[in-house]
Amino acid sequence: MENANIVIREATADDAEEMISYLNIVGGESDNLMHGANGFKMVPVEAVKRRIQASHDADNSVILIALAGEKIIARAELDGCPGSRLHHNAKFSISVRKDYWNKKIGTRLMTEIIERARKMNIMNIELEVIADNKAAIALYHKMGFSDVGVIKNYWFANNAYSDAIVMQKCLDE
Ligand SMILES: CC(C)(COP(=O)(O)OP(=O)(O)OC[C@H]1O[C@@H](n2cnc3c(N)ncnc32)[C@H](O)[C@@H]1OP(=O)(O)O)[C@@H](O)C(=O)NCCC(=O)NCCS
């Protein structure tokens, strides 16, 4: 499906069931997500509904989804930090279904998330990326993220530890 037919919008609690299906599939399509295939099989729909609603209600968080028809094919999240002294910081995460990689859906999601972050007065967006995840690193650098450090042995997949690069985008510049 062409990128133009992909609709991007904020997730609502009604998307919880489809979100779980999406996460169960996308987790098996790369080694770069926190959960592998079917990693959300045991997660109750109600818990995901609450998570989506909490993100919607927070003034420093948002979950965006990209849809091809009724199907979620990508997801991006800005997870605002709790506490008044950290409120202007948020963590970013993203995934796209493998069939849709390299069609600029990640770019579209990040562009909208950064726009929304600015409107929410977020000053720092932070993320961690596994050091060999070339596509994600290319995307993050293109979107203006800078490397700020390395966490040794952050990731464990396929019986091996990998380092993570910590990146930051400052929105007050
Ligand atoms: C990383 C990911 C979100 C990118 O999404 P996407 O929709 O394919 O992203 P885009 O098409 O907008 O951009 C991808 C960029 O990476 C580049 N790229 C792709 N593969 C690459 C590679 N092997 N080496 C270098 N650059 C690469 C593309 O050329 C493109 O850059 P460009 O826009 O300057 O041409 C997607 O691949 C994904 O979901 N991967 C699995 C989960 C994951 O890794 N999530 C991030 C965890 S930190």
Ligand as a Chemical Component Dictionary entry (heavy atoms), coordinates in Angstrom:
data_LIG
# 
_chem_comp.id                   LIG 
_chem_comp.type                 NON-POLYMER 
_chem_comp.pdbx_formal_charge   0 
_chem_comp.three_letter_code    LIG 
# 
loop_
_chem_comp_atom.comp_id 
_chem_comp_atom.atom_id 
_chem_comp_atom.alt_atom_id 
_chem_comp_atom.type_symbol 
_chem_comp_atom.charge 
_chem_comp_atom.model_Cartn_x 
_chem_comp_atom.model_Cartn_y 
_chem_comp_atom.model_Cartn_z 
_chem_comp_atom.pdbx_ordinal 
LIG C1  C1  C 0 13.565 1.717  12.451 1  
LIG C2  C2  C 0 12.193 1.829  11.779 2  
LIG C3  C3  C 0 11.205 2.378  12.807 3  
LIG C4  C4  C 0 12.278 2.776  10.577 4  
LIG O1  O1  O 0 10.989 2.954  10.059 5  
LIG P1  P1  P 0 10.779 3.276  8.492  6  
LIG O2  O2  O 0 9.337  3.572  8.277  7  
LIG O3  O3  O 0 11.374 2.196  7.684  8  
LIG O4  O4  O 0 11.639 4.625  8.371  9  
LIG P2  P2  P 0 11.800 5.615  7.130  10 
LIG O5  O5  O 0 11.457 4.898  5.864  11 
LIG O6  O6  O 0 11.066 6.855  7.418  12 
LIG O7  O7  O 0 13.347 5.955  7.225  13 
LIG C5  C5  C 0 14.317 4.938  7.287  14 
LIG C6  C6  C 0 15.660 5.551  6.997  15 
LIG O8  O8  O 0 16.671 4.578  7.273  16 
LIG C7  C7  C 0 17.502 4.413  6.137  17 
LIG N1  N1  N 0 17.984 3.047  6.165  18 
LIG C8  C8  C 0 17.275 1.917  6.042  19 
LIG N2  N2  N 0 18.082 0.843  6.162  20 
LIG C9  C9  C 0 19.336 1.319  6.376  21 
LIG C10 C10 C 0 20.611 0.713  6.579  22 
LIG N3  N3  N 0 20.750 -0.603 6.597  23 
LIG N4  N4  N 0 21.673 1.531  6.769  24 
LIG C11 C11 C 0 21.563 2.874  6.770  25 
LIG N5  N5  N 0 20.367 3.522  6.573  26 
LIG C12 C12 C 0 19.276 2.735  6.379  27 
LIG C13 C13 C 0 16.597 4.707  4.969  28 
LIG O9  O9  O 0 17.331 5.046  3.813  29 
LIG C14 C14 C 0 15.817 5.902  5.513  30 
LIG O10 O10 O 0 16.577 7.101  5.460  31 
LIG P3  P3  P 0 16.193 8.271  4.392  32 
LIG O11 O11 O 0 14.796 8.693  4.746  33 
LIG O12 O12 O 0 17.208 9.331  4.631  34 
LIG O13 O13 O 0 16.258 7.621  3.049  35 
LIG C15 C15 C 0 11.739 0.426  11.256 36 
LIG O14 O14 O 0 12.760 -0.117 10.457 37 
LIG C16 C16 C 0 11.408 -0.562 12.339 38 
LIG O15 O15 O 0 10.294 -0.575 12.874 39 
LIG N6  N6  N 0 12.366 -1.422 12.711 40 
LIG C17 C17 C 0 12.116 -2.473 13.712 41 
LIG C18 C18 C 0 11.863 -1.891 15.081 42 
LIG C19 C19 C 0 12.933 -0.909 15.504 43 
LIG O16 O16 O 0 14.109 -1.091 15.220 44 
LIG N7  N7  N 0 12.497 0.156  16.190 45 
LIG C20 C20 C 0 13.420 1.140  16.719 46 
LIG C21 C21 C 0 13.944 0.674  18.006 47 
LIG S1  S1  S 0 15.088 1.864  18.697 48 
# 
loop_
_chem_comp_bond.comp_id 
_chem_comp_bond.atom_id_1 
_chem_comp_bond.atom_id_2 
_chem_comp_bond.value_order 
_chem_comp_bond.pdbx_ordinal 
LIG C1  C2  SING 1  
LIG C2  C3  SING 2  
LIG C2  C4  SING 3  
LIG C2  C15 SING 4  
LIG C4  O1  SING 5  
LIG O1  P1  SING 6  
LIG P1  O2  DOUB 7  
LIG P1  O3  SING 8  
LIG P1  O4  SING 9  
LIG O4  P2  SING 10 
LIG P2  O5  DOUB 11 
LIG P2  O6  SING 12 
LIG P2  O7  SING 13 
LIG O7  C5  SING 14 
LIG C5  C6  SING 15 
LIG C6  O8  SING 16 
LIG C6  C14 SING 17 
LIG O8  C7  SING 18 
LIG C7  N1  SING 19 
LIG C7  C13 SING 20 
LIG N1  C8  SING 21 
LIG N1  C12 SING 22 
LIG C8  N2  DOUB 23 
LIG N2  C9  SING 24 
LIG C9  C10 SING 25 
LIG C9  C12 DOUB 26 
LIG C10 N3  SING 27 
LIG C10 N4  DOUB 28 
LIG N4  C11 SING 29 
LIG C11 N5  DOUB 30 
LIG N5  C12 SING 31 
LIG C13 O9  SING 32 
LIG C13 C14 SING 33 
LIG C14 O10 SING 34 
LIG O10 P3  SING 35 
LIG P3  O11 DOUB 36 
LIG P3  O12 SING 37 
LIG P3  O13 SING 38 
LIG C15 O14 SING 39 
LIG C15 C16 SING 40 
LIG C16 O15 DOUB 41 
LIG C16 N6  SING 42 
LIG N6  C17 SING 43 
LIG C17 C18 SING 44 
LIG C18 C19 SING 45 
LIG C19 O16 DOUB 46 
LIG C19 N7  SING 47 
LIG N7  C20 SING 48 
LIG C20 C21 SING 49 
LIG C21 S1  SING 50 
# 
